[in-house]
């Protein structure tokens, strides 16, 4: 990300009036290798391929802000690998993470991993360290680091249904697990920031499982741990991703606190604004599959116009997909998104 793009992102989050609505998209291994015709294995494990691929899409789409930007990741597998989860790899799709335990009862008490030694984390830290000089030569820096949130990480360890049952059958064990995972996520984000360099000024946490909870369970099992993580970085720009179709987390975002919220396209912008309040920068909400991946450029432009019409005040709005960029999304549709934003 360039310094200019970072400033645009920060100004939008602060609610400043900008010449046009910025476009920001979450892009990573589900989209980049397929778009460029690369093997997913090469993208994930050949550092020169990873760096070249990220620079290629940055150059091809200079009007788009890609988040978190040059993301060193293993699909969903980075954080689970540090706890010992087995990961299956394929040349043409993202990795598959196998749970550490098949049942909640079988999940052991876990110690916090060390990001410098455990799982794929040392490799990813090395990737950031080695990329820094070449990114700088190209006029870019890593300005944001990312991690899966504690509830999503818990479901990778034991499965979604088992975890959700576990918070009901053994809440004390659930709290111990979430406390360990939250401490680990803080240290993992800190390690990434140290490896990626002094330009890092933002964090992104992705946790769809927070959208699986009732209001009471969200306040009990999600809110305090999200607060622990986000409040550990008081000076950072904070992005939260949750694209499940459940509005329970929305009113609590300022309490966490969150600066930018990426949510589902199934919720209209005006309702999300009403639920989140005026101080959250909304990042959405063009349908990522039906429109961006499978639609025509004309449909993208129509969706952008409809989104703008639904939001009376365009301040604190980043035009984006209602989630990450889906595999198979054509470049023409991303260009159409940028062109439509420039007309707003």
MARKOLTOR-39406 format. One record per residue (C-alpha): x, y, z; residue in one letter. Coordinates in steps of 0.1 Angstrom, whole numbers, padded with zeros to 4 digits, always signed. Layout:
N
XYZA ...
END
This chain:
344
+0000+0000+0000X +0013+0034-0009X +0014+0063+0016X -0013+0081-0004X -0036+0051-0002X -0030+0048+0035X -0039+0085+0040X -0071+0080+0020X -0081+0051+0041X -0074+0070+0073X -0092+0101+0061X -0123+0081+0051X -0123+0064+0085X -0122+0098+0102X -0152+0110+0082X -0135+0136+0061X -0151+0146+0028X -0131+0131-0001X -0132+0138-0039X -0150+0105-0044X -0158+0073-0025X -0127+0052-0021X -0127+0015-0031X -0111-0010-0007X -0111-0048-0012X -0099-0078+0009X -0078-0099-0014X -0058-0130-0006X -0050-0165-0017X -0086-0175-0027X -0085-0149-0055X -0049-0138-0065X -0034-0171-0077X -0064-0180-0099X -0067-0145-0113X -0030-0146-0123X -0030-0182-0135X -0007-0194-0107X -0006-0226-0087X -0019-0219-0052X +0011-0239-0039X +0036-0216-0057X +0018-0185-0044X +0018-0197-0008X +0053-0212-0007X +0075-0196-0033X +0084-0161-0018X +0093-0146-0052X +0060-0158-0067X +0040-0144-0038X +0057-0110-0039X +0055-0107-0077X +0019-0117-0077X +0010-0090-0051X +0029-0064-0070X +0012-0074-0103X -0023-0069-0090X -0013-0036-0073X +0001-0023-0106X -0029-0035-0126X -0055-0019-0102X -0038+0014-0090X -0072+0029-0081X -0081+0001-0056X -0069-0002-0020X -0061-0039-0013X -0064-0049+0023X -0045-0058+0044X -0021-0055+0015X +0006-0080+0005X -0009-0104+0031X +0015-0132+0042X -0010-0160+0049X -0018-0197+0045X -0054-0194+0037X -0072-0201+0070X -0043-0222+0081X -0017-0198+0097X -0031-0195+0133X -0044-0231+0136X -0011-0245+0125X +0006-0229+0155X -0016-0251+0177X -0008-0283+0157X -0037-0285+0133X -0030-0306+0102X -0034-0287+0069X -0040-0302+0034X -0027-0283+0004X -0038-0283-0032X -0025-0266-0064X -0058-0251-0074X -0077-0241-0042X -0070-0228-0008X -0057-0251+0020X -0080-0272+0041X -0075-0270+0079X -0084-0302+0099X -0095-0298+0135X -0072-0306+0163X -0100-0326+0181X -0132-0341+0168X -0152-0333+0199X -0154-0305+0224X -0146-0330+0252X -0115-0342+0234X -0100-0308+0229X -0072-0305+0254X -0062-0275+0275X -0039-0255+0251X -0008-0235+0258X -0002-0203+0239X +0021-0209+0209X +0051-0188+0201X +0048-0170+0167X +0086-0172+0162X +0087-0210+0164X +0054-0227+0159X +0035-0238+0128X +0037-0218+0097X +0041-0185+0116X +0080-0183+0114X +0078-0188+0076X +0052-0159+0073X +0073-0136+0095X +0103-0144+0073X +0082-0136+0042X +0074-0102+0056X +0110-0095+0066X +0124-0105+0032X +0097-0086+0013X +0103-0052+0030X +0132-0039+0008X +0116-0050-0025X +0082-0035-0016X +0100-0002-0006X +0117-0002-0041X +0082-0004-0056X +0069+0024-0035X +0049+0003-0012X +0049-0008+0024X +0029-0033+0045X +0008-0009+0066X -0017-0034+0081X -0014-0069+0095X -0042-0094+0100X -0054-0124+0121X -0084-0146+0125X -0104-0137+0155X -0106-0159+0186X -0140-0175+0179X -0131-0184+0143X -0098-0198+0155X -0116-0219+0181X -0138-0234+0154X -0107-0244+0134X -0094-0262+0164X -0126-0282+0172X -0153-0275+0145X -0181-0250+0144X -0209-0271+0159X -0187-0286+0187X -0175-0251+0197X -0209-0236+0198X -0222-0266+0218X -0191-0262+0241X -0199-0226+0251X -0232-0240+0264X -0221-0272+0280X -0188-0261+0295X -0186-0223+0295X -0156-0222+0319X -0136-0242+0294X -0147-0220+0266X -0135-0189+0285X -0102-0205+0292X -0098-0213+0255X -0108-0179+0243X -0085-0162+0268X -0055-0183+0255X -0065-0176+0218X -0069-0139+0224X -0035-0135+0240X -0020-0155+0212X -0037-0133+0185X -0023-0101+0202X +0012-0116+0202X +0008-0128+0166X -0003-0094+0154X +0026-0078+0173X +0051-0103+0157X +0038-0095+0122X +0040-0058+0128X +0076-0061+0140X +0085-0083+0110X +0067-0062+0084X +0083-0029+0095X +0077+0005+0110X +0050+0014+0084X +0025-0009+0100X -0002+0013+0116X -0033-0009+0113X -0048-0043+0122X -0075-0063+0107X -0093-0091+0126X -0116-0115+0108X -0142-0134+0128X -0174-0147+0112X -0183-0169+0141X -0192-0138+0161X -0222-0137+0138X -0234-0171+0150X -0242-0159+0185X -0273-0146+0203X -0270-0111+0218X -0263-0126+0252X -0237-0150+0240X -0220-0123+0220X -0217-0101+0250X -0204-0131+0271X -0181-0150+0247X -0172-0125+0220X -0172-0089+0231X -0147-0091+0260X -0122-0110+0239X -0125-0087+0208X -0121-0057+0232X -0089-0073+0246X -0075-0077+0212X -0084-0043+0197X -0076-0024+0228X -0041-0038+0228X -0034-0016+0198X -0048+0018+0208X -0030+0038+0181X -0038+0015+0152X -0065+0018+0126X -0088-0011+0133X -0108-0031+0107X -0132-0059+0117X -0146-0084+0091X -0178-0104+0098X -0199-0111+0067X -0224-0135+0083X -0260-0123+0080X -0266-0116+0117X -0267-0080+0130X -0261-0089+0167X -0225-0076+0167X -0233-0043+0149X -0244-0021+0179X -0213-0032+0199X -0186-0022+0174X -0178+0012+0190X -0174-0005+0223X -0147-0028+0210X -0136-0003+0194X -0137-0008+0156X -0129+0020+0130X -0139+0001+0098X -0164-0027+0095X -0167-0051+0065X -0200-0069+0065X -0224-0089+0044X -0241-0077+0012X -0273-0092+0025X -0277-0062+0048X -0286-0028+0032X -0262+0000+0038X -0287+0023+0054X -0297-0004+0080X -0261-0011+0088X -0255+0026+0093X -0285+0028+0116X -0273-0002+0137X -0236+0007+0138X -0240+0045+0144X -0224+0074+0126X -0188+0069+0137X -0181+0035+0121X -0166+0035+0086X -0187+0010+0066X -0169-0012+0041X -0193-0027+0016X -0215-0040+0003X -0215-0051-0033X -0225-0088-0037X -0191-0106-0040X -0203-0136-0059X -0235-0128-0078X -0223-0094-0090X -0185-0090-0087X -0176-0126-0096X -0204-0136-0119X -0220-0104-0131X -0211-0081-0160X -0194-0047-0156X -0228-0031-0162X -0243-0050-0133X -0214-0038-0111X -0221-0002-0120X -0258-0007-0113X -0250-0022-0079X -0227+0007-0070X -0254+0032-0079X -0280+0014-0058X -0256+0012-0029X -0250+0050-0031X -0287+0057-0033X -0293+0038-0001X -0268+0058+0019X -0277+0095+0022X -0242+0105+0035X -0212+0090+0017X -0188+0100+0044X -0172+0071+0063X -0180+0047+0034X -0155+0025+0016X -0170+0009-0015X -0162-0028-0013X -0175-0063-0016X -0198-0076+0011X -0169-0098+0022X -0136-0107+0005X -0131-0109-0033X -0144-0143-0044X -0124-0167-0065X -0130-0162-0102X -0137-0125-0100X -0127-0110-0133X -0105-0079-0136X -0130-0061-0157X -0155-0061-0128X -0129-0046-0105X -0121-0020-0130X -0159-0013-0133X -0160-0009-0095X -0133+0017-0096X -0148+0036-0125X -0182+0036-0108X -0167+0049-0076X -0150+0077-0094X -0184+0090-0106X -0199+0091-0072X 
END
